[in-house]
Every structure is written in structure tokens, then in C-alpha cells.
């Protein structure tokens, strides 16, 4: 089992996030991921800073999407950062909900086909091809080619996806997949769809990575861990899909009131309406609790657990607890 850490803007200012990335490297994490969410901290800036502040840990993005970021920009960003980091970059392309893109008035309803085309053209650019492309979303001329050296032509592209058809696509065209395993009990649903797509690609999957994106709240106090998870559940829970929620007896309808409170700006009321059952959307508890939940994820076929969200009531202590107790358990 590999371990990634996802650093969201709620954890602090930009310099705080870079400091946490270095702490994660020292704690033994394999990768550090920065979400590319609409109107949040810019992942291109943060990944660049993280590459300079670290030396071993893989640097990666989650949710760089082909609507607000044209694939020509994505390709040059990926190649430049891979060079800067010494071949440590992973490109996470796609998204976990189209709703945030549609805030801007962009119609992202054809996200499956758009993602397929974007992966095609980015991969071709990285391989040094002149990308004359006539697709539904991208119409490129014979002037579309990289005018810079590319360190790794096979730079890994992981597809962030949701829903059965999109998850299958991530298995078919990606070097890895970034499903949201919120709750962790939804992992079987995610993995089965990804593997269907992988089988369709004709590859054996030996080097394919399923990097499940989970929410973490880790503390020596189980109650404190649960209390801090509420904010994550209230803000992002309404965006989760029905089959995932159903795996712990919840539904989209159950989460809708939280979304309405958030949209109205009443964050405190939303937090207070998070039920104990909703806390189960994340990996929550003590180091021993976290170990048990990650062991169950490993049994489903998750290759890497990418831990984001609040991380814990004390973020630095949560990283230290991961490095002292959780990660060594799986290394040994």
C-alpha cells in the first residue's frame, strides 16, 4: 500500500501547505497531491513550490480539468514541472464533479468525451507528436507540438473520475485512476468499474495504479477526530454520488440539506446537521482505527490511499501519527 497526502487550501496559506508537504515527505508519504478546485489555491503554483521544497516525494495534481485548463497548457505545465522535479510529477486529469466548473457558465456535461480527447492530445504532445486533431472539443492544427524538451514521454496520467462510465474510462485510458472513496465502503464499487475499463484496454494492469482519494481525520482522541470531520462532510458531502453514499445507507437526498445551508452561507448550521452516520464518509479515528480501515481498502484492490480533508484536529500531529504508526505498519 502506498500513501499519498492531499493538501487543500483549508489547511492554511500557501507557505503552510508547502511546509506540510515537506513534513509529509519526512513522515514517509509516497506522494503529495494538490487539488485543482475552482476558485481555490492554484495547484500549478503549489506543485512548483513543493517540487523545490522536497527531494523524494512524488508531486501530483488532482482534478486539473480540460474545460478551465486547455490541454496545451496542461501539457506544458506537466512537462515543465516534471523537469523541475527530476521526474517526480504525476498529472491528475479530470474531476470528481462537473458542478464546480459549471459555476462559471461552462457546459461540462460532455465531460467523459472531453476527458478522453484531452488525455489523447496531452499524451501525444508529451510523446513528441505534432497533434493535428479534429475532435468534438479540440480542433488543432499542424502547429500544435511541443517546442521544449520533455524529460519523460511516458509521464503518468491518472484520470480523476466519478460515476460508473467515467470510472471505466479512467481504467481504459489512464495510467492510474483517482476515484473518491468517500465513504471507504464505496471502494468495491469504484474498483470494479475501473477494472472493467482496464480490461477493455487490453492491458494486464500490472503497472496500473488505483489511488483512492479518501478523507482523513486522525487523532489520539476519537471524538476530536470526528468533530473536525464535520466541516469536510458538510461542504463536500452534497457532491458525492448516489452509489457511493448508498454503501453506508445514505443518499443524495440525505446530503441535500447540507448543500442548501452551504449555498446560503450558513456554514455553522451545516456543520451542526452532520449526523454520526455521515462522519463515516471519511477515515476517522485513532491510528489503530485508521490502520483497520486502510487494511480493508487494500483488500478491495486500492493500490494507494490518498488522504485529504481535514487530516485531523492538529494537522502536523496527524502527519506525525501517520509517520509513526500507520505507514510503518504497512511497510513492515
C-alpha positions in Angstrom: 0.0 0.0 0.0 1.3 3.4 -1.0 0.3 6.6 0.9 -0.4 10.0 -0.6 -1.5 13.2 1.2 -3.8 15.8 -0.4 -3.3 19.3 0.8 -6.3 21.6 0.4 -6.5 25.3 1.0 -8.5 25.0 4.2 -5.3 23.7 5.9 -3.6 27.1 5.7 -1.9 29.6 3.5 0.3 28.7 0.6 3.5 28.6 2.6 1.8 26.4 5.2 0.8 23.9 2.6 4.4 23.7 1.3 5.7 23.2 4.8 3.1 20.4 5.3 4.4 18.8 2.0 7.9 18.7 3.5 6.6 17.2 6.7 4.8 14.5 4.7 7.9 13.6 2.9 9.8 13.3 6.2 7.0 11.1 7.5 7.3 8.6 4.7 4.4 9.5 2.4 5.0 8.4 -1.2 3.2 11.3 -2.9 1.7 14.8 -2.2 -1.4 15.9 -4.2 -2.8 19.4 -4.6 -6.5 19.6 -5.8 -7.1 21.9 -8.7 -10.6 23.0 -7.5 -12.4 26.0 -9.0 -11.7 29.3 -7.1 -9.3 27.5 -4.7 -5.5 27.7 -4.3 -3.8 27.3 -7.7 -2.3 23.9 -8.0 0.3 24.9 -10.6 1.9 27.4 -8.2 1.7 25.0 -5.2 3.2 22.0 -7.0 6.0 24.1 -8.3 6.9 25.3 -4.8 6.5 21.8 -3.4 8.9 20.4 -6.0 11.5 22.9 -4.9 11.0 22.2 -1.2 11.2 18.4 -1.4 13.5 15.9 -3.0 11.9 12.4 -2.9 8.2 12.6 -2.7 6.1 12.4 -5.9 4.3 15.7 -6.7 0.9 15.5 -8.2 -2.4 17.2 -9.1 -6.0 16.1 -8.6 -8.7 17.5 -10.9 -6.9 19.5 -13.5 -9.8 19.6 -15.9 -9.9 20.1 -19.7 -12.5 22.9 -19.5 -10.9 25.6 -17.4 -7.4 24.5 -18.4 -6.8 23.9 -22.1 -4.7 20.7 -22.8 -2.0 22.7 -24.5 -1.4 24.5 -21.1 -1.8 21.2 -19.2 0.9 19.5 -21.3 3.5 22.3 -21.0 2.8 22.6 -17.3 3.3 18.9 -16.8 6.5 18.7 -18.8 8.0 21.7 -17.1 7.2 20.6 -13.6 8.4 17.0 -14.3 11.7 18.5 -15.5 11.9 20.8 -12.4 11.1 18.0 -10.0 13.5 15.5 -11.6 10.8 13.2 -12.9 8.6 13.2 -9.8 5.4 14.5 -11.3 2.0 12.8 -11.8 -0.7 14.5 -13.8 -4.2 14.0 -12.4 -6.5 15.0 -15.2 -10.3 15.1 -14.9 -12.6 15.9 -12.0 -14.9 14.5 -9.3 -17.9 16.7 -10.1 -18.7 19.0 -13.1 -20.8 21.3 -10.9 -17.8 23.4 -9.8 -16.8 24.0 -13.4 -20.4 24.9 -14.3 -20.4 27.7 -11.7 -18.5 29.7 -14.4 -21.2 29.1 -17.1 -19.2 26.5 -18.9 -21.2 23.5 -20.1 -19.3 20.5 -18.8 -21.9 17.9 -19.5 -19.8 16.0 -22.0 -17.0 15.5 -19.5 -16.4 11.9 -20.5 -15.7 12.6 -24.2 -13.9 15.8 -23.4 -11.6 13.9 -20.9 -10.9 11.2 -23.5 -9.8 13.8 -26.1 -7.8 15.8 -23.6 -5.8 12.7 -22.5 -5.3 11.8 -26.1 -3.8 15.2 -27.1 -1.7 15.6 -23.9 -0.2 12.2 -24.2 0.6 12.8 -27.9 2.3 16.1 -27.1 4.4 14.5 -24.4 5.5 11.8 -26.9 6.8 14.5 -29.3 4.0 14.2 -31.9 2.6 17.0 -34.0 -1.0 16.9 -32.9 -3.3 17.6 -35.8 -6.5 16.8 -34.1 -10.1 17.1 -35.2 -12.3 16.2 -32.2 -15.6 17.4 -30.8 -13.9 19.6 -28.2 -10.4 20.3 -29.7 -9.6 21.3 -33.2 -5.8 21.6 -33.5 -3.6 22.5 -36.5 -0.1 21.3 -37.6 1.4 23.9 -35.3 0.4 22.0 -32.2 3.6 20.4 -31.0 6.0 20.8 -28.0 8.7 23.5 -28.5 10.6 22.3 -25.4 12.3 19.1 -24.3 10.3 16.6 -22.4 12.0 14.7 -19.7 9.6 11.7 -19.6 7.5 10.9 -22.6 5.6 8.4 -20.5 4.8 10.8 -17.7 1.9 9.1 -15.8 -1.6 10.5 -16.3 -4.1 9.5 -13.7 -7.8 10.2 -14.5 -10.0 11.7 -11.8 -13.5 10.3 -12.3 -16.9 9.6 -10.8 -19.9 7.6 -11.9 -19.6 4.1 -13.5 -19.0 5.2 -17.1 -16.4 7.8 -16.2 -14.6 5.4 -13.8 -14.5 2.8 -16.6 -12.9 5.4 -18.9 -10.2 6.1 -16.2 -9.4 2.4 -16.3 -9.3 2.3 -20.1 -7.2 5.4 -20.9 -5.3 6.3 -17.7 -2.0 5.1 -16.2 -3.9 5.3 -13.0 -7.3 6.3 -11.5 -8.2 8.8 -8.8 -11.7 7.7 -7.5 -13.2 9.4 -4.5 -13.5 6.6 -1.9 -15.9 8.6 0.3 -17.0 6.6 2.1 -14.3 3.9 2.2 -17.0 1.3 1.9 -17.6 2.5 -1.7 -14.2 1.2 -2.8 -15.5 -2.0 -4.2 -17.9 -0.1 -6.5 -15.1 2.2 -7.6 -12.5 -0.6 -8.2 -14.9 -2.9 -10.1 -15.8 -0.1 -12.6 -12.1 0.9 -13.1 -11.1 -2.7 -13.7 -13.8 -3.1 -16.3 -12.3 -0.2 -18.3 -8.8 -1.6 -17.7 -9.9 -5.0 -19.2 -11.3 -3.2 -22.2 -7.9 -1.5 -22.8 -6.3 -4.9 -23.3 -3.5 -4.1 -20.7 -2.7 -6.6 -18.0 -2.8 -3.8 -15.3 0.5 -4.8 -13.6 1.7 -1.2 -13.6 -1.7 0.5 -13.2 -2.4 2.4 -10.0 -5.7 3.0 -8.3 -5.1 5.9 -6.0 -8.2 6.2 -3.9 -8.9 9.7 -2.6 -10.2 9.5 1.0 -10.9 12.0 3.7 -8.9 11.6 6.9 -9.3 12.9 10.4 -6.6 11.3 12.6 -6.1 12.0 16.3 -5.3 10.2 19.5 -8.8 11.2 20.5 -11.6 9.5 18.5 -14.1 12.2 19.5 -11.9 15.1 18.4 -11.2 13.3 15.1 -15.0 13.0 14.5 -15.7 16.6 15.4 -13.2 18.0 12.9 -14.5 15.8 10.1 -17.9 17.6 10.2 -16.7 20.6 8.2 -15.4 18.4 5.4 -18.6 16.4 5.2 -20.8 19.5 5.2 -19.0 21.2 2.4 -18.2 18.3 0.0 -20.7 15.7 1.0 -23.5 17.1 -1.2 -21.3 16.5 -4.3 -20.9 12.7 -3.7 -22.7 10.2 -5.9 -25.6 8.0 -5.1 -23.9 4.6 -5.3 -21.1 5.7 -3.0 -23.5 7.1 -0.4 -25.7 4.1 -0.6 -22.7 1.9 0.6 -23.3 3.2 4.1 -27.0 3.7 3.9 -27.1 7.3 2.9 -28.4 9.0 -0.2 -28.1 12.2 -2.2 -31.4 13.3 -0.6 -29.8 13.0 2.8 -27.0 15.3 1.9 -29.1 17.9 0.1 -30.0 20.0 3.2 -26.3 20.4 3.9 -25.7 21.7 0.4 -28.6 24.2 0.8 -27.2 25.5 4.0 -23.7 25.9 2.5 -25.1 27.7 -0.5 -26.9 30.1 1.8 -23.6 30.7 3.6 -24.8 29.2 6.9 -21.8 27.1 7.5 -22.2 26.6 11.2 -25.7 25.2 10.7 -24.4 22.8 8.1 -21.7 21.5 10.4 -24.3 21.0 13.2 -26.5 19.0 10.9 -23.9 16.4 10.1 -25.0 13.1 11.6 -22.8 10.4 13.1 -23.6 8.2 10.1 -22.2 11.0 7.8 -18.9 11.0 9.7 -18.4 7.6 8.2 -17.8 9.2 4.8 -14.2 9.6 5.9 -11.4 7.6 7.6 -11.8 8.9 11.1 -10.3 8.0 14.5 -7.1 6.9 16.2 -4.1 5.4 14.5 -5.4 1.9 15.2 -8.8 2.8 13.7 -7.1 4.2 10.6 -4.9 1.1 10.2 -8.0 -1.2 10.2 -9.8 1.0 7.6 -6.8 1.1 5.3 -6.3 -2.7 5.6 -9.9 -3.1 4.3 -9.2 -0.7 1.4 -6.1 -2.8 0.5 -8.4 -5.9 0.3 -10.6 -4.1 -2.3 -7.7 -3.5 -4.7 -6.8 0.1 -3.8 -3.1 0.5 -4.5 -2.6 3.8 -2.9 -4.7 5.7 -0.4 -4.5 9.5 -1.0 -5.5 11.1 2.3 -7.0 14.6 2.3 -9.7 16.6 4.0 -9.1 18.0 7.5 -6.4 15.3 8.2 -7.0 15.9 11.9 -7.7 18.5 14.6 -3.9 19.1 14.7 -2.7 18.7 11.1 1.0 18.4 11.9 0.4 15.9 14.7 -1.8 13.9 12.3 1.0 13.7 9.8 3.4 12.7 12.6 1.0 9.9 13.7 0.8 8.6 10.1 4.6 8.5 10.0 5.0 6.9 13.4 2.2 4.4 13.4 0.2 3.9 10.2 2.7 4.0 7.4 5.3 1.7 9.2 2.5 -0.8 9.9 2.1 -1.3 6.1 5.8 -1.1 5.3 6.6 -3.9 7.8 
